Amino acid sequence: MSEISELFDRDPLKLSEQDIGTIVARMREAQAQYELGIKAPVVPKPKSAKAVKATKDLLSDLGLSGPGSADPLDELGLK
Amino acid sequence: METVVTPQYPSALKADGTQWAWDSTSMGWLKECPRKYYYHMICGYVGRGEAIHLEYGILYHNALEEYEMLKFEGLDHDQAVKAVVQSILTQTWRDDKPWRGSADLPPDDKASLKNRENLIRTIVWYLYKFKDDPAQTRKDPNTGRPMVELHFQFEIEDGYSLCGYLDRVVEFQEQPFVMDRKTTTSTLGSYYFDQYDPDNQMSFYSFASRVAFKTPVKGVIVDAAQIAVGFSRFVRSFVFKTNDQLDEWYRDLKIFLRQARDYAQAGYWPQNDKSCHKYGGCIFRGICSKSPSVRDKFLESDFEVREWNPLIPRA
């Protein structure tokens, strides 16, 4: 049984101030771990300017970009 | 059907079954379906296991209120958090054992997420996340005390009263708002928050703040806590209310009050069979789908009787 489970199973009136402090500290550690997990999501590396230009040139060659059209990179999900 | 009452408090229902004291919950039932209102409010039926959500919410509210008051009395954050944890552990120690200990609950039931350990975790995480809350609790101009867990009851017209509790009145970016705290096991996305705009409870609370506390709020901040396996997550959303919207809500409320009186006087509350499958499905759907002659038997076996009296203060 973990330290925190053991504390939860005890009569709270018999818990010391230190025991309560331990419960709070363990909860906070779990929160910090959780926040680290969600604050560092895997994000795709942004495309370099060179790669973007090359893609635009290719789209232009294929006739997929023109006046009045929306951003073709966006339309094709490449952005 | 006999009306269920708790003797030490006045009943919200008159002898003829007309309700004179209304909270947002009972008004919500009526608006959803008169038959649902009848089963819950007049008969006092609640689903077995349904009361847990109410009790869990009350414990959560109590903890956050206690923290607020301890801070007001001069404790620092860490001292107040420890005192709140001790208090909630004690409140959830019943018959010499933990109340809703996770090990005692069925793991495949979503309601099991509302267990004792997760309650403490959600409180600790919430208090840390909002340690320096940009939404500051307003102080009562007369007493100087924080405006938390505010009971209200005021008369409107024709002998009707509106009553209930505001969780907290806050100042956010120099604008007053009611803050309403929710606990849920649902994911906190737009689907979850859409249910509150428009919503009877949000209008009810904004109206009550305006009338009972002379605080014309801009709306309600829904402060939701998602309780999940291994974590608790918090998201806030805003529901804005203009005076025109509140006037409209009040005008409509009076129509619903007249309808409720008519149902009570006729002794009949019709089904709104277009509501049965909404809001995750009505708890009485299985009853209403049966022949009227056998419904009472099923009600007695599938439900317990627990009076809903808006005049009883929160524990």
Interface residues (C-beta under 8 A of the other chain):
Chain A: F8 D9 D11 P12 L13 L15 E17 I20 G21 I23 V24 M27 R28 A30 Q31 Y34
Chain B: D78 V81 K82 V85 Q86 L89 T90 W93 D96 P98 G101 R116 E117 I120 R121 V124 W125 Y128 K129 G230 F231
